[in-house]
C-alpha cells in the first residue's frame, strides 16, 4: 500500500471516529462489509481504502433506499 493510501485510510477512519457514538453501528456495518469485500477478493492486500469506500457506498445506499420505501 502506498503511503498516500495509508494516509487517506487513516484520515477517513479518524473522521468517522471523531463522530458521535450514534455512528458506531454504521461503522460496524461498514467494517463488516469491507471485510466481506476483502475476503471475496481473495484476501489480497493493498486495497483497504477501496474496500472501505465501496462498503460505505453500499451501506449508505441501502439506508437511503430503506428510508424512501
ROTIKE-883615 format. One record per residue: residue number from 1; x, y, z of N, C-alpha, C in turn. Coordinates in steps of 0.2 Angstrom, whole numbers, plus 5000, padded with zeros to 4 digits. Example, Ala and Ser with C-alpha at 12.3 -4.5 7.8 and 13.67 -1.06 7.14 Angstrom:
PT_k_neast_nnorth_nup_caeast_canorth_caup_ceast_cnorth_cup
PT_1_5066_4972_5039_5062_4978_5039_5066_4984_5039
PT_2_5064_4989_5035_5068_4995_5036_5064_5000_5039
***
This chain:
PT_k_neast_nnorth_nup_caeast_canorth_caup_ceast_cnorth_cup
PT_1_5004_4994_5000_5000_5000_5000_5004_5006_5000
PT_2_5003_5011_4996_5007_5017_4995_5005_5021_5002
PT_3_5010_5025_5003_5010_5030_5009_5003_5034_5009
PT_4_5002_5037_5003_4996_5041_5002_4990_5037_5003
PT_5_4989_5031_5001_4983_5027_5003_4983_5026_5010
PT_6_4988_5024_5013_4988_5023_5021_4986_5030_5024
PT_7_4988_5035_5022_4986_5042_5025_4979_5043_5024
PT_8_4976_5042_5018_4969_5043_5016_4965_5038_5021
PT_9_4967_5032_5021_4963_5027_5026_4963_5030_5033
PT_10_4969_5032_5035_4969_5034_5042_4965_5041_5043
PT_11_4965_5045_5038_4961_5051_5039_4953_5050_5038
PT_12_4952_5045_5034_4945_5043_5034_4942_5040_5040
PT_13_4946_5035_5043_4944_5032_5049_4944_5037_5055
PT_14_4949_5042_5055_4949_5047_5060_4943_5051_5060
PT_15_4941_5053_5054_4935_5057_5053_4929_5053_5056
PT_16_4928_5047_5054_4922_5043_5057_4923_5043_5065
PT_17_4929_5041_5067_4929_5040_5074_4928_5046_5078
PT_18_4929_5052_5075_4928_5059_5078_4920_5060_5079
PT_19_4916_5056_5076_4909_5057_5076_4906_5055_5082
PT_20_4900_5057_5084_4896_5055_5090_4895_5047_5090
PT_21_4894_5044_5096_4893_5037_5097_4888_5034_5093
PT_22_4883_5038_5091_4877_5036_5087_4879_5032_5080
PT_23_4885_5034_5078_4888_5032_5071_4891_5025_5072
PT_24_4892_5023_5078_4896_5016_5079_4892_5010_5076
PT_25_4886_5010_5076_4883_5004_5072_4884_5004_5065
PT_26_4884_5010_5062_4885_5011_5055_4892_5009_5053
PT_27_4897_5012_5057_4904_5010_5056_4905_5002_5057
PT_28_4902_4999_5061_4902_4992_5062_4900_4988_5055
PT_29_4894_4991_5053_4891_4988_5047_4896_4989_5041
PT_30_4899_4995_5040_4904_4996_5035_4910_4992_5036
PT_31_4912_4991_5042_4918_4987_5043_4917_4980_5041
PT_32_4911_4977_5043_4910_4970_5041_4909_4969_5034
PT_33_4906_4974_5030_4905_4974_5023_4912_4974_5020
PT_34_4916_4979_5022_4923_4979_5019_4927_4973_5020
PT_35_4926_4970_5026_4929_4963_5027_4927_4958_5022
PT_36_4920_4958_5021_4917_4953_5016_4920_4954_5009
PT_37_4921_4961_5007_4923_4963_5000_4931_4960_5000
PT_38_4935_4961_5005_4941_4959_5006_4942_4951_5005
PT_39_4938_4948_5008_4938_4941_5008_4936_4938_5001
PT_40_4931_4942_4998_4929_4940_4991_4934_4941_4986
PT_41_4939_4946_4987_4944_4947_4983_4950_4942_4984
PT_42_4949_4937_4988_4955_4933_4989_4960_4935_4994
PT_43_4958_4940_4999_4962_4942_5004_4968_4946_5002
PT_44_4968_4949_4996_4974_4952_4993_4974_4959_4996
PT_45_4980_4960_4999_4981_4967_5002_4982_4972_4998
PT_46_4982_4978_5000_4983_4984_4996_4977_4988_4994
PT_47_4971_4986_4995_4965_4989_4993_4961_4991_4999
PT_48_4963_4992_5005_4959_4993_5011_4955_4999_5010
PT_49_4957_5004_5007_4953_5010_5007_4948_5009_5002
PT_50_4949_5006_4996_4944_5005_4991_4939_5000_4994
PT_51_4941_4995_4998_4936_4991_5001_4931_4995_5005
PT_52_4934_4999_5010_4930_5003_5014_4926_5008_5011
PT_53_4928_5011_5006_4924_5016_5002_4918_5012_4998
PT_54_4920_5007_4996_4914_5003_4992_4909_5001_4997
PT_55_4911_4998_5003_4907_4996_5008_4902_5002_5011
PT_56_4906_5007_5012_4902_5013_5014_4897_5015_5009
PT_57_4898_5015_5002_4893_5017_4997_4887_5012_4998
PT_58_4889_5006_4998_4884_5001_4998_4879_5001_5004
PT_59_4882_5002_5010_4878_5003_5016_4874_5009_5016
PT_60_4877_5015_5014_4873_5021_5014_4868_5021_5009
PT_61_4869_5017_5003_4864_5017_4998_4858_5013_5000
PT_62_4859_5007_5004_4854_5003_5007_4850_5007_5012
PT_63_4853_5011_5016_4850_5015_5021_4845_5020_5017
PT_64_4848_5023_5012_4844_5028_5009_4838_5025_5005
PT_65_4839_5019_5002_4833_5015_4999_4828_5013_5004
PT_66_4830_5011_5010_4825_5010_5015_4821_5015_5018
PT_67_4824_5021_5018_4821_5027_5020_4815_5029_5015
PT_68_4817_5028_5009_4812_5030_5003_4806_5025_5002
PT_69_4807_5020_5005_4801_5014_5004_4795_5016_5008
***
